[in-house]
Amino acid sequence: MEKTIIVQRQLPEWELLSEGKDWNCTFQMDRSGYAEITLLASSESHWSVQDKESSLVVIELDESYNQSLILFYGNQPFQYTRLLGWLEAGEHQLKFAFSCDSSPLVRQASLKELLIAVITEDSPLALIYRHAPVLYGRNLTHAFESRFTDTPLLMMYTTETSLSGVILEYHIMYSHEDAGTPAPLLMSKWGRLTDIEWTYRVTLDHQGEVLAAVFQGPHHETTDFAGHYALGGHPVLQAATDNGNVSDVTSSSYRFLLPPSYHWHPEREPRERAMDAHPFTYRMMAWELMRQETWENPCDPDTMQFTDPRHYLYIQTSTHEVKDDEARRTSIDIRVKRFGDDRWYSSSFNDLRFGIHRSAYDGPYNHFATTVKMPQGSSLEELEEISVTLLPGGADTIIVEGLKFFYLDEQFTPGEAVEDEVVVRLTVSTPAAVLWKAGAYV
């Protein structure tokens, strides 16, 4: 069994947390292990509203600070899962306290359910949980910056076997990135507004001992980890930049320990499948940009200007070079046509470029996501054809494989998706091909 549930408690009424009003409980662990809590909670906040973004709840374990919990989902009940760290068998005490460092217009939060699970040393998840990093919240412009911008949402991980043992890599997804790629380019280049960054990578020998550990430092530099460990042996990192890079030197006073909740397989899927599995992430990215960016209204598909995220067609696919050429990254353009409309809508705005920035995806992974900015009110039923074009500057021959596409619904979460296992070959002499036609959509 991967996890053992030891506490499943539903409170008779919503338990109010406010200044001076905490909530406490005790629990018993029969075996040592990694303790994971899931709270059903709500907050008198909304991530899209300035100065009312979230509640900050302080979690104490056995009368010591454990971590902070950002209730970012507002007054809608939401399950927040966090890892408390490694705990020995025995009785433990939990305390949840509302922090006065919450958003200025937020005065209270509420709890309704508590679930506690244990991942013991013999669980297949134990190795993954053991090396999940603690992340100290960002404090570049404000002491508690992560409670209103670029907040951590999910932790993903990959596993890779090597001659020496195994390599674990942890990625953190943030609600957005304040620096780096501009919002309009995020949609065409990455197919999302969230920021997903590899954060920590550890190489283990066959006995599970650490051979090497690195993190993604400022300026995307791969840096040897020389920091300390906390909460039962987890490496400690500090959110250090406004584009998702970290440091092993802490400077803020609040921290998080997200459980590694999504096993990403880069050889067969894009990172955005983690968002598909956790639809709230699409809503969070929309809410943050609702507060921080001016949305183009009405939507004009001919401009790069950011608009309502529901006006984009979200697309996932993959490219594979016939001959490996690491010196060049190959880009493609996805083009979409509607019934009764003579024009084609381009994911890269016909390979539009801004200085060093290219609108088309040119990242390191074969599987990726993009979007196509569509006329306002478009729907899947209106789509006639989707094609793909090889763009200049990369390989001469590539294979494009697989297709998934969807719109966001009125609640900013993914609607019905169309998937196809299409495979096409593009060359310099035959640079375009059909990926999908309406007859395939039922």
Backbone torsions as a table, in degrees:
resi	resn	phi	psi	omega
1	MET	NA	133.5	-177.0
2	GLU	-73.4	-41.6	-179.7
3	LYS	-136.1	147.6	175.4
4	THR	-117.6	119.7	178.4
5	ILE	-79.0	123.9	-178.5
6	ILE	-112.4	-18.6	177.1
7	VAL	-138.1	130.8	173.9
8	GLN	-141.2	92.4	-169.9
9	ARG	-119.3	124.1	175.3
10	GLN	-109.8	121.6	-178.3
11	LEU	-74.1	146.0	-178.8
12	PRO	-61.7	-31.9	177.3
13	GLU	-140.5	165.8	175.6
14	TRP	-62.9	126.5	179.8
15	GLU	-89.2	119.8	-175.5
16	LEU	-80.8	133.4	170.8
17	LEU	-112.7	126.6	177.4
18	SER	-153.3	178.5	-178.8
19	GLU	-58.3	120.8	-179.7
20	GLY	85.0	-3.5	-179.5
21	LYS	-123.7	102.3	-177.2
22	ASP	-105.2	176.0	173.2
23	TRP	-133.8	133.3	-175.4
24	ASN	-124.6	152.8	173.0
25	CYS	-157.3	160.1	174.7
26	THR	-118.7	154.3	175.9
27	PHE	-147.3	156.4	-176.0
28	GLN	-113.7	131.1	174.7
29	MET	-110.8	120.2	179.2
30	ASP	-78.9	-25.2	178.3
31	ARG	-131.6	149.8	176.2
32	SER	-69.4	155.5	178.4
33	GLY	167.3	-175.2	177.2
34	TYR	-86.0	120.3	-177.7
35	ALA	-93.3	130.8	-178.4
36	GLU	-124.6	127.9	179.5
37	ILE	-110.0	146.6	172.0
38	THR	-127.2	121.5	-178.9
39	LEU	-110.5	130.7	166.9
40	LEU	-89.5	113.0	-171.7
41	ALA	-140.4	162.3	173.9
42	SER	-144.3	168.0	-174.5
43	SER	-148.0	147.7	178.1
44	GLU	-81.3	57.8	-173.8
45	SER	-139.3	174.1	171.8
46	HIS	-154.7	126.7	-174.5
47	TRP	-60.7	-20.8	-177.9
48	SER	-88.7	-4.4	-173.3
49	VAL	-108.3	125.3	-179.7
50	GLN	-58.9	133.7	179.0
51	ASP	66.2	10.3	177.5
52	LYS	-135.3	28.3	-168.4
53	GLU	-68.0	-42.7	-172.0
54	SER	-163.7	165.3	167.8
55	SER	-98.5	146.5	174.3
56	LEU	-111.4	118.6	-178.8
57	VAL	-111.8	129.9	179.0
58	VAL	-93.8	129.6	178.3
59	ILE	-105.6	122.5	173.8
60	GLU	-110.2	139.7	178.0
61	LEU	-124.7	121.9	-179.5
62	ASP	52.6	43.5	174.0
63	GLU	69.0	18.2	175.1
64	SER	-126.6	149.3	178.3
65	TYR	-61.7	128.5	177.5
66	ASN	-103.9	-56.7	179.8
67	GLN	-171.6	176.5	176.3
68	SER	-112.2	149.0	179.6
69	LEU	-121.0	122.2	178.0
70	ILE	-93.3	114.6	176.9
71	LEU	-86.2	90.8	-171.3
72	PHE	-94.0	-6.3	-172.0
73	TYR	-97.1	12.3	172.4
74	GLY	69.7	-149.5	-174.9
75	ASN	-81.6	2.0	174.6
76	GLN	-83.4	124.8	178.8
77	PRO	-55.6	131.9	-174.3
78	PHE	-143.6	142.5	179.0
79	GLN	-91.0	115.2	178.1
80	TYR	-102.6	122.2	-179.8
81	THR	-111.8	129.4	179.7
82	ARG	-138.3	152.6	179.1
83	LEU	-97.5	125.9	179.7
84	LEU	-82.5	-19.6	-177.2
85	GLY	109.4	-172.0	-179.2
86	TRP	-79.9	127.8	179.3
87	LEU	-125.8	142.5	175.1
88	GLU	-78.0	158.7	177.5
89	ALA	-60.9	148.6	179.6
90	GLY	132.9	-170.1	-179.0
91	GLU	-89.1	139.8	-179.8
92	HIS	-133.8	153.3	-178.3
93	GLN	-116.9	134.5	176.4
94	LEU	-116.0	142.3	175.4
95	LYS	-135.5	132.3	177.1
96	PHE	-115.8	122.4	-175.9
97	ALA	-128.1	134.2	174.7
98	PHE	-70.8	134.1	-177.1
99	SER	-99.5	138.0	175.6
100	CYS	-71.7	-5.9	174.7
101	ASP	-88.6	11.4	171.2
102	SER	-64.4	172.9	177.5
103	SER	-55.0	146.1	-170.9
104	PRO	-56.0	-32.8	-176.6
105	LEU	-94.6	8.7	-178.8
106	VAL	-107.1	129.9	-175.1
107	ARG	-119.7	-10.9	-176.8
108	GLN	-160.8	162.9	174.5
109	ALA	-141.1	172.0	-177.1
110	SER	-141.2	146.4	177.2
111	LEU	-119.1	145.5	179.9
112	LYS	-129.5	-36.3	-177.5
113	GLU	-137.5	149.0	176.5
114	LEU	-134.4	127.1	174.4
115	LEU	-125.2	133.4	177.6
116	ILE	-124.0	128.1	177.7
117	ALA	-120.8	153.7	179.1
118	VAL	-122.1	133.1	173.8
119	ILE	-107.7	105.2	-175.7
120	THR	-81.3	169.5	-174.5
121	GLU	-61.4	-27.4	-179.3
122	ASP	-90.3	4.8	176.6
123	SER	-74.9	144.4	175.4
124	PRO	-63.5	-15.1	178.6
125	LEU	-89.5	-10.2	-171.5
126	ALA	-58.2	-44.1	-178.6
127	LEU	-63.0	-40.7	179.7
128	ILE	-65.1	-43.1	-178.7
129	TYR	-70.0	-33.9	-174.0
130	ARG	-60.6	-36.6	-173.2
131	HIS	-103.3	4.9	177.2
132	ALA	-61.9	129.1	-174.1
133	PRO	-80.1	144.1	165.2
134	VAL	-75.1	137.2	179.0
135	LEU	-119.8	120.7	173.3
136	TYR	-80.9	136.9	-175.5
137	GLY	-65.7	156.8	-175.8
138	ARG	-71.9	145.1	179.9
139	ASN	-144.7	41.6	-177.1
140	LEU	-72.9	-43.9	-177.8
141	THR	-119.6	-9.6	-177.6
142	HIS	-153.8	146.1	-176.1
143	ALA	-61.0	-27.9	-178.7
144	PHE	-128.8	54.9	-172.3
145	GLU	-62.5	-33.3	-176.5
146	SER	-69.6	-11.0	179.3
147	ARG	-83.6	-1.6	176.3
148	PHE	-139.3	-5.1	178.6
149	THR	-154.9	145.4	175.7
150	ASP	48.6	46.5	-176.0
151	THR	-79.3	143.8	178.0
152	PRO	-67.7	132.9	-177.8
153	LEU	-111.3	-44.8	-173.8
154	LEU	-143.6	154.7	167.2
155	MET	-117.5	128.5	176.6
156	MET	-110.7	163.8	176.9
157	TYR	-149.6	156.1	172.8
158	THR	-125.0	155.2	175.4
159	THR	-126.4	142.5	-179.9
160	GLU	-146.1	127.7	176.5
161	THR	-82.1	146.2	178.7
162	SER	-137.7	172.3	179.5
163	LEU	-61.1	-31.8	-177.5
164	SER	-85.6	-19.7	-178.3
165	GLY	159.4	-106.9	-178.0
166	VAL	-144.3	148.0	176.1
167	ILE	-116.2	125.6	176.2
168	LEU	-109.7	132.7	178.5
169	GLU	-128.2	130.7	-177.1
170	TYR	-110.9	133.3	178.4
171	HIS	-118.8	141.4	176.4
172	ILE	-115.8	134.7	176.2
173	MET	-101.3	128.4	178.8
174	TYR	-109.7	157.7	-177.8
175	SER	-64.2	-22.7	178.8
176	HIS	-173.5	-179.4	169.0
177	GLU	-132.4	126.5	-176.6
178	ASP	-73.7	-23.0	177.7
179	ALA	-122.2	-175.5	-179.5
180	GLY	88.3	-139.0	-175.8
181	THR	-67.9	130.0	177.6
182	PRO	-61.7	153.3	-175.0
183	ALA	-53.0	-47.1	-179.9
184	PRO	-60.3	-37.7	178.7
185	LEU	-73.5	-29.5	176.6
186	LEU	-56.7	-40.9	-176.6
187	MET	-67.6	-41.6	-178.8
188	SER	-79.9	-38.7	-174.6
189	LYS	-81.5	-38.2	-174.5
190	TRP	-117.0	-14.0	179.0
191	GLY	74.3	23.6	-177.3
192	ARG	-169.7	169.3	175.5
193	LEU	-108.3	-11.7	175.3
194	THR	-69.6	165.9	175.0
195	ASP	-116.4	125.7	177.5
196	ILE	-119.0	119.1	-175.6
197	GLU	-128.0	134.3	168.6
198	TRP	-67.9	137.5	-169.0
199	THR	-118.6	-45.0	-173.6
200	TYR	-146.4	135.8	179.2
201	ARG	-132.2	130.0	-178.6
202	VAL	-128.5	136.2	176.7
203	THR	-107.0	126.5	-176.4
204	LEU	-116.3	149.1	174.6
205	ASP	-84.3	-176.6	-175.2
206	HIS	-69.4	-15.1	175.6
207	GLN	-94.4	0.1	178.6
208	GLY	88.1	6.7	178.7
209	GLU	-82.2	147.2	-177.4
210	VAL	-74.5	122.7	174.1
211	LEU	-94.3	-37.0	-179.7
212	ALA	-158.1	148.7	177.5
213	ALA	-144.3	131.5	-179.6
214	VAL	-135.8	163.1	176.0
215	PHE	-138.6	165.6	178.0
216	GLN	-89.6	102.3	-177.2
217	GLY	-83.9	178.6	176.9
218	PRO	-50.9	146.1	-176.7
219	HIS	65.2	23.5	176.8
220	HIS	62.1	28.1	-179.8
221	GLU	-83.7	127.5	173.8
222	THR	-72.8	120.4	-168.5
223	THR	-127.6	137.4	177.3
224	ASP	-63.8	135.7	178.7
225	PHE	-79.4	124.9	178.1
226	ALA	-131.8	22.8	-175.9
227	GLY	-88.7	-164.6	-178.2
228	HIS	-107.6	180.0	-176.9
229	TYR	-123.7	153.5	-177.5
230	ALA	-149.3	167.2	175.3
231	LEU	54.7	41.9	175.5
232	GLY	91.3	23.9	172.4
233	GLY	109.9	14.2	179.2
234	HIS	-86.7	134.1	177.0
235	PRO	-62.5	143.5	-174.9
236	VAL	-108.6	129.5	178.2
237	LEU	-129.3	158.9	-179.5
238	GLN	-119.8	126.9	171.2
239	ALA	-61.4	115.4	-165.7
240	ALA	-115.2	-15.7	-178.1
241	THR	-136.8	168.5	178.8
242	ASP	-91.4	21.8	172.4
243	ASN	-136.3	31.8	168.3
244	GLY	84.6	11.0	175.7
245	ASN	-89.3	159.6	-172.9
246	VAL	-130.1	173.1	177.3
247	SER	-135.8	160.3	174.4
248	ASP	-99.1	15.0	174.6
249	VAL	-115.2	119.4	-175.4
250	THR	-83.1	148.7	179.1
251	SER	-140.2	-12.0	-179.3
252	SER	-104.4	175.0	-172.9
253	SER	-110.8	9.1	-179.4
254	TYR	-136.4	150.5	-173.0
255	ARG	-146.5	164.9	179.9
256	PHE	-134.6	152.8	169.7
257	LEU	-134.6	91.1	178.8
258	LEU	-77.6	139.2	175.7
259	PRO	-73.3	147.3	175.3
260	PRO	-73.2	94.1	-165.7
261	SER	-98.5	-10.6	-179.6
262	TYR	-133.9	121.9	176.6
263	HIS	-88.7	105.0	-177.6
264	TRP	-88.7	135.0	178.7
265	HIS	-113.5	91.4	-173.7
266	PRO	-63.0	-20.7	-179.0
267	GLU	-76.4	-10.5	-177.1
268	ARG	-136.9	-1.4	-178.4
269	GLU	-157.1	154.7	174.9
270	PRO	-78.6	162.2	178.5
271	ARG	-61.6	-26.0	-176.9
272	GLU	-67.0	-11.9	174.9
273	ARG	-64.0	-25.0	173.8
274	ALA	-65.3	-35.6	176.3
275	MET	-69.0	-40.9	178.4
276	ASP	-60.5	-37.6	179.5
277	ALA	-73.9	-19.5	179.0
278	HIS	-129.5	78.4	-171.9
279	PRO	-58.1	-22.4	-179.8
280	PHE	-59.5	-23.3	-178.4
281	THR	-65.8	-33.6	175.9
282	TYR	-66.4	-39.9	179.7
283	ARG	-66.4	-40.4	-179.9
284	MET	-63.6	-41.8	-180.0
285	MET	-64.7	-36.5	178.6
286	ALA	-67.8	-44.2	-179.9
287	TRP	-61.9	-41.3	-178.6
288	GLU	-65.5	-42.3	179.4
289	LEU	-73.0	-24.8	174.8
290	MET	-62.4	-34.8	-178.9
291	ARG	-84.8	-32.4	-169.2
292	GLN	-102.6	-20.2	-175.0
293	GLU	-124.7	150.7	171.2
294	THR	-86.3	122.3	-178.8
295	TRP	-86.0	133.6	175.6
296	GLU	-61.8	129.3	-179.3
297	ASN	-151.3	116.3	5.5
298	PRO	-76.8	164.3	-179.5
299	CYS	-68.7	132.1	176.2
300	ASP	-120.3	106.3	-177.3
301	PRO	-62.8	-13.3	-179.2
302	ASP	-83.9	-9.2	-178.4
303	THR	-108.9	155.6	175.4
304	MET	-80.6	-9.9	-173.6
305	GLN	-58.0	138.8	-178.5
306	PHE	-67.6	138.2	179.1
307	THR	-130.6	-174.9	178.1
308	ASP	-51.9	125.6	-177.0
309	PRO	-62.4	-13.0	177.1
310	ARG	-78.1	-8.0	179.1
311	HIS	-93.6	4.7	179.2
312	TYR	-103.3	144.0	169.2
313	LEU	-91.7	121.0	-177.4
314	TYR	-90.0	128.4	-172.1
315	ILE	-131.2	137.6	174.7
316	GLN	-127.2	136.9	179.6
317	THR	-158.0	-168.3	177.2
318	SER	-150.5	152.6	175.5
319	THR	-125.9	145.9	-177.8
320	HIS	-140.0	123.3	-179.9
321	GLU	-77.7	137.6	179.1
322	VAL	-67.7	-36.9	174.9
323	LYS	-120.8	128.5	-179.2
324	ASP	-62.8	130.5	177.5
325	ASP	-147.8	86.5	-174.4
326	GLU	-68.4	-16.3	-177.9
327	ALA	-73.6	-18.5	-176.8
328	ARG	-127.0	135.8	174.2
329	ARG	-103.0	129.2	-174.0
330	THR	-96.3	132.1	179.6
331	SER	-114.1	152.5	175.8
332	ILE	-128.9	161.9	175.1
333	ASP	-117.7	127.2	175.7
334	ILE	-95.9	127.9	-178.1
335	ARG	-122.0	139.3	-172.5
336	VAL	-125.5	136.6	178.1
337	LYS	-123.8	141.0	177.2
338	ARG	-104.7	155.8	172.6
339	PHE	-60.4	137.8	176.4
340	GLY	73.2	10.9	-178.2
341	ASP	-129.3	119.7	-174.7
342	ASP	-74.9	-18.4	-172.5
343	ARG	-90.7	160.1	174.8
344	TRP	-108.5	138.7	178.7
345	TYR	-103.7	130.5	-168.8
346	SER	-106.6	136.8	177.8
347	SER	-67.8	-31.3	-177.2
348	SER	-105.7	12.9	-175.8
349	PHE	51.8	46.4	179.8
350	ASN	59.1	47.4	176.3
351	ASP	62.6	42.7	177.5
352	LEU	-67.4	141.7	-178.9
353	ARG	-133.1	148.1	175.5
354	PHE	-129.1	95.8	-178.2
355	GLY	61.3	-121.0	179.6
356	ILE	-81.2	-10.8	-176.4
357	HIS	-88.8	129.1	175.4
358	ARG	-108.4	135.9	-178.5
359	SER	-67.2	-32.1	-179.7
360	ALA	-75.4	152.3	176.1
361	TYR	-62.8	130.7	175.2
362	ASP	-140.7	34.7	-177.9
363	GLY	-81.0	-176.5	-171.1
364	PRO	-85.0	-10.3	-173.8
365	TYR	-101.2	145.4	177.8
366	ASN	-67.9	-42.0	-179.4
367	HIS	-91.5	130.8	-174.3
368	PHE	-153.5	174.7	178.6
369	ALA	-125.8	154.8	172.4
370	THR	-149.3	179.4	174.2
371	THR	-136.4	160.7	171.6
372	VAL	-122.1	122.6	178.2
373	LYS	-73.6	119.7	-172.8
374	MET	-114.1	165.3	174.9
375	PRO	-61.0	147.4	-177.9
376	GLN	-57.5	134.3	177.2
377	GLY	85.7	8.1	179.7
378	SER	-67.6	156.0	-178.6
379	SER	-140.7	166.6	179.1
380	LEU	-60.3	-37.7	-177.4
381	GLU	-63.4	-21.8	-179.3
382	GLU	-84.9	-10.2	-174.1
383	LEU	-78.5	130.1	179.9
384	GLU	-101.4	-41.0	-174.3
385	GLU	-158.5	147.6	173.1
386	ILE	-127.0	127.1	-179.5
387	SER	-123.8	169.2	179.9
388	VAL	-134.0	142.1	-178.9
389	THR	-130.2	133.5	175.4
390	LEU	-74.1	126.8	179.6
391	LEU	-94.7	154.3	-177.9
392	PRO	-70.8	158.5	173.7
393	GLY	103.0	-4.4	-178.6
394	GLY	-121.6	-144.4	-178.8
395	ALA	-69.3	157.3	179.2
396	ASP	-81.2	-24.6	-178.6
397	THR	-141.1	129.9	177.4
398	ILE	-138.3	161.4	171.1
399	ILE	-109.8	129.7	173.7
400	VAL	-106.2	125.9	-171.0
401	GLU	-134.7	130.7	174.5
402	GLY	82.7	149.1	-179.7
403	LEU	-154.3	133.6	170.8
404	LYS	-138.9	135.2	177.7
405	PHE	-148.8	151.7	-177.6
406	PHE	-165.8	165.1	169.5
407	TYR	-107.4	160.7	168.7
408	LEU	-81.3	147.0	178.1
409	ASP	-84.8	-173.0	-176.9
410	GLU	-61.5	-24.3	-179.3
411	GLN	-93.3	12.3	179.3
412	PHE	66.5	28.1	174.1
413	THR	-118.7	156.2	-174.5
414	PRO	-60.2	132.0	174.9
415	GLY	-87.5	-161.0	179.4
416	GLU	-56.8	136.5	-178.7
417	ALA	-113.0	147.8	172.9
418	VAL	-107.4	132.1	178.6
419	GLU	-127.2	143.7	-178.2
420	ASP	-146.3	141.5	179.7
421	GLU	-94.1	31.9	-177.7
422	VAL	-57.5	146.2	173.9
423	VAL	-134.9	124.7	176.9
424	VAL	-132.0	156.2	179.2
425	ARG	-114.0	129.4	178.8
426	LEU	-116.5	139.3	176.5
427	THR	-133.9	170.0	177.3
428	VAL	-61.2	-36.9	-179.4
429	SER	-81.2	-26.0	176.1
430	THR	-129.1	78.6	-168.5
431	PRO	-84.0	-6.0	-175.1
432	ALA	-127.5	150.7	177.6
433	ALA	-156.8	159.9	177.6
434	VAL	-84.9	130.0	175.2
435	LEU	-94.7	-33.8	-173.7
436	TRP	-159.3	142.8	172.7
437	LYS	-125.9	156.2	-172.2
438	ALA	-58.2	-28.2	-179.4
439	GLY	-61.6	-20.2	-179.7
440	ALA	-84.0	-10.0	-176.7
441	TYR	-96.2	122.7	179.6
442	VAL	-109.2	NA	NA
